[in-house]
């Protein structure tokens, strides 16, 4: 409805209508096919020649729709816009009728009859404002989507949180005694203890928590983003021990092996710089650089 020259591409996924979850009406079709037909119907009602295509992507839901041209001339744009308003109103009534049926209505095809009634005579106020207000309460998404997955946080802030949490986990573990080291115990690298996300959050200051609260996932997302240092499992935070990581598969195709070799050691090893025991792996086995001279 944004303009006559508008084109669109849509890849339907979750089964939603304009006002909530999509309610099935035809048992002879699969839920996916029925929903695809509904999405295509929206395009037809809006006056598009709707084309269907199957994308070459690794997904079970890969049927897309493209609307590149209109089925009506520009002079009829106002009439089609009124038709769209009526369609939206009919879908709203269907949603209400479906909800009523769930709490006890038994009559057959009640929803379909209501759709026809409302579709023929839409409310005057919504028809008059069709060109300016598409739907009461509708709030379009901003043109520029705000990134809130902790990726846009200042690097200094992230580094400080990572260091604070790592020190918290390391200090929570009992220190290795000298006798353990002299007794031939080779497992002297301090992996620290595991703490719950709640326990970690309790040790961070209010300003840090306030900054993380505005991000999706907050503290957990930040720690997962720094997977070189941390492992978050079942709501508990651990320091990652790279000795326990599975070695890369040797059956990779030649191209992938070459690409991974070219990308080897492009970042400094956090453990080599910050961990009191250094890195748990020797330099030749660590995927990160032990010093700037190893950076690629």
C-alpha positions in Angstrom: 0.0 0.0 0.0 3.0 2.3 0.2 2.8 3.3 -3.5 1.6 2.2 -6.9 5.3 1.7 -8.0 6.0 -0.6 -5.0 7.4 -4.1 -5.7 7.8 -6.8 -3.1 9.6 -10.0 -2.2 8.4 -12.2 0.7 9.7 -15.5 2.2 6.9 -16.8 4.4 8.0 -18.6 7.5 6.0 -18.5 10.8 2.2 -18.9 10.5 0.8 -15.5 11.4 -2.1 -13.5 10.2 -2.6 -9.7 10.5 -3.8 -10.0 14.1 -2.2 -13.1 15.5 -1.5 -16.7 14.7 -2.9 -18.0 11.4 -6.0 -20.3 11.8 -6.3 -23.3 9.5 -9.4 -23.7 7.4 -8.7 -26.5 4.9 -7.7 -29.9 6.2 -7.0 -31.2 2.7 -3.9 -29.1 2.4 -0.7 -29.1 4.5 -0.4 -26.2 7.0 2.5 -24.8 5.0 0.7 -24.9 1.6 -2.4 -23.4 3.1 -0.4 -20.6 4.6 1.4 -20.0 1.3 -1.9 -19.7 -0.5 -3.0 -17.1 2.1 0.1 -15.0 1.6 -0.3 -15.2 -2.2 -4.0 -14.1 -1.7 -2.8 -11.0 0.1 -0.7 -10.1 -2.9 -3.6 -10.7 -5.3 -6.0 -8.6 -3.2 -3.4 -5.8 -3.2 -3.5 -5.9 -7.0 -0.3 -7.7 -7.8 0.6 -10.3 -10.4 2.0 -12.7 -7.8 4.8 -15.0 -8.9 6.0 -18.0 -6.9 9.6 -19.2 -6.7 11.5 -21.9 -4.8 14.8 -20.6 -3.4 18.0 -22.6 -3.4 18.6 -22.3 0.4 19.1 -25.0 3.1 15.6 -24.6 4.6 12.4 -26.6 4.6 10.5 -23.3 4.1 12.0 -21.9 0.9 8.9 -20.9 -1.2 8.9 -17.2 -1.9 6.5 -14.8 -3.6 7.4 -11.8 -5.8 5.2 -9.0 -6.8 6.7 -6.9 -9.7 3.7 -5.6 -11.6 0.1 -4.5 -11.0 -3.2 -6.0 -12.2 -4.8 -2.6 -12.5 -4.0 0.9 -13.9 -2.9 3.8 -11.7 -6.3 5.5 -12.0 -7.9 2.7 -9.9 -5.4 2.9 -7.0 -8.0 4.5 -4.7 -10.5 1.7 -5.4 -8.0 -1.0 -4.7 -6.9 0.7 -1.5 -10.5 0.6 -0.3 -10.6 -3.1 -1.3 -7.4 -3.7 0.8 -9.1 -2.0 3.8 -12.1 -4.3 3.5 -9.8 -7.3 3.3 -8.0 -6.3 6.5 -11.3 -5.8 8.3 -12.5 -9.2 7.2 -9.3 -10.9 8.6 -9.8 -9.1 11.9 -13.3 -10.4 12.2 -12.2 -13.9 11.4 -9.6 -13.6 14.2 -12.3 -12.5 16.7 -14.7 -15.3 15.5 -12.0 -17.9 15.8 -11.2 -16.8 19.4 -14.9 -16.9 20.3 -15.2 -20.4 18.9 -12.4 -21.5 21.2 -14.4 -20.4 24.2 -17.7 -22.1 23.2 -19.2 -21.1 19.9 -20.4 -24.1 17.9 -22.1 -22.7 14.9 -20.6 -23.7 11.5 -18.9 -21.3 9.1 -19.6 -18.4 11.5 -16.3 -16.9 10.6 -16.8 -17.1 6.8 -20.2 -15.4 7.1 -18.8 -12.6 9.2 -16.0 -12.1 6.6 -18.6 -11.6 3.9 -20.6 -9.1 6.0 -17.7 -7.0 7.0 -16.0 -7.2 3.6 -19.1 -5.7 1.9 -19.5 -2.7 4.3 -16.3 -1.7 6.1 -16.4 0.9 8.9 -16.5 4.4 7.5 -13.8 5.9 9.6 -11.2 3.3 8.4 -12.3 3.6 4.8 -11.9 7.3 4.8 -8.5 7.2 6.3 -7.2 4.3 4.2 -4.7 6.6 2.5 -3.1 7.8 5.7 -3.8 5.2 8.5 -3.4 1.7 7.1 -4.7 0.0 10.3 -5.5 1.3 13.8 -2.6 0.6 16.1 -0.2 -0.4 13.3 3.4 0.7 13.9 5.7 0.1 11.0 9.3 -0.9 11.6 12.0 1.8 11.5 13.8 2.1 8.1 17.1 1.6 9.9 17.0 -1.4 12.2 18.8 -0.9 15.4 21.5 -3.5 16.1 21.0 -4.8 19.7 22.9 -8.1 19.8 25.9 -6.6 21.7 27.9 -6.4 18.4 27.7 -2.6 18.4 28.9 -2.1 22.0 32.2 -0.2 22.4 35.2 -2.6 22.2 36.7 -1.2 25.4 33.5 -1.9 27.3 33.3 -5.5 26.0 36.9 -6.1 26.8 36.4 -4.8 30.4 33.4 -7.0 31.0 35.1 -10.1 29.6 38.2 -9.5 31.8 36.0 -8.9 34.9 34.0 -12.1 34.4 37.1 -14.2 33.6 38.8 -12.9 36.8 35.6 -13.7 38.7 35.6 -17.3 37.5 39.4 -17.7 38.0 39.3 -16.3 41.6 36.4 -18.6 42.5 38.6 -21.7 41.9 41.0 -22.9 44.6 44.6 -22.2 43.7 46.9 -25.0 42.7 49.5 -25.7 45.4 53.2 -26.0 44.6 53.2 -29.7 45.8 50.6 -30.4 43.0 52.9 -28.9 40.4 56.0 -30.7 41.8 54.2 -34.0 42.1 54.0 -34.4 38.4 50.4 -33.3 38.0 50.3 -31.9 34.5 46.8 -30.5 34.8 47.9 -27.3 36.5 46.2 -24.9 34.1 43.5 -23.0 36.1 40.2 -23.3 34.3 38.3 -21.6 37.2 34.9 -22.5 38.4 31.5 -22.3 36.7 29.0 -19.7 37.9 25.4 -19.1 36.9 24.5 -16.1 34.9 22.7 -14.7 37.9 25.8 -15.0 40.1 27.9 -13.4 37.5 25.5 -10.5 37.1 25.4 -9.9 40.8 29.2 -9.1 40.7 28.9 -6.5 37.9 28.2 -2.9 38.7 24.9 -1.2 38.0 26.1 0.9 35.1 27.4 -2.2 33.3 24.1 -4.1 33.8 22.1 -1.1 32.7 24.1 -0.9 29.4 23.7 -4.7 28.8 19.9 -4.6 29.6 19.3 -2.5 26.5 20.8 -5.3 24.3 18.9 -8.5 23.2 20.1 -11.3 25.4 22.2 -9.0 27.6 25.0 -10.5 29.5 24.5 -14.0 28.0 24.7 -12.7 24.4 27.9 -10.8 25.2 29.6 -13.8 26.7 28.5 -16.1 23.9 29.9 -13.6 21.4 33.2 -14.0 23.1 33.4 -17.7 22.6 37.2 -17.7 22.5 37.1 -17.1 26.3 33.7 -18.4 27.5 31.4 -21.4 27.2 27.8 -20.8 28.3 25.9 -24.1 28.9 22.5 -24.5 30.6 22.7 -21.0 32.1 26.2 -21.5 33.6 29.3 -19.7 32.5 32.6 -21.6 32.1 36.1 -20.6 30.9 36.7 -22.5 27.7 39.5 -25.1 27.8 40.8 -25.3 24.2 42.5 -28.7 25.0 39.0 -30.2 25.1 37.9 -28.8 21.8 37.6 -31.3 19.0 40.4 -31.1 16.4 39.3 -29.9 12.9 38.3 -32.6 10.5 41.0 -33.7 8.1 38.4 -34.7 5.5 37.6 -31.2 4.5 37.8 -30.4 0.8 41.0 -28.8 -0.4 39.4 -25.4 -1.0 38.0 -25.3 2.6 41.3 -26.4 4.0 43.1 -23.7 2.1 40.6 -21.0 3.2 40.9 -22.0 6.9 44.7 -22.0 6.7 44.6 -18.5 5.2 42.4 -17.3 8.1 44.6 -19.0 10.8 45.8 -16.7 13.6 44.1 -13.5 12.6 43.4 -12.5 16.2 45.5 -12.5 19.4 45.0 -15.2 22.0 43.1 -13.8 25.0 44.6 -16.5 27.3 48.2 -15.8 26.2 47.7 -12.1 27.2 45.4 -12.2 30.2 45.3 -15.7 31.8 47.7 -16.1 34.8 48.8 -19.5 33.4 48.9 -18.4 29.8 47.3 -20.4 27.1 46.5 -24.1 27.7 47.8 -24.9 24.2 51.2 -24.6 22.7 51.6 -21.8 20.1 51.6 -24.2 17.1 48.3 -25.8 18.2 46.4 -22.7 19.2 44.1 -21.1 16.6 45.0 -17.7 17.9 48.2 -15.7 17.8 50.6 -15.9 20.8 52.0 -12.4 20.1 51.8 -9.9 17.3 54.5 -11.6 15.4 52.2 -14.6 14.7 49.3 -12.6 13.3 48.4 -13.3 9.7 
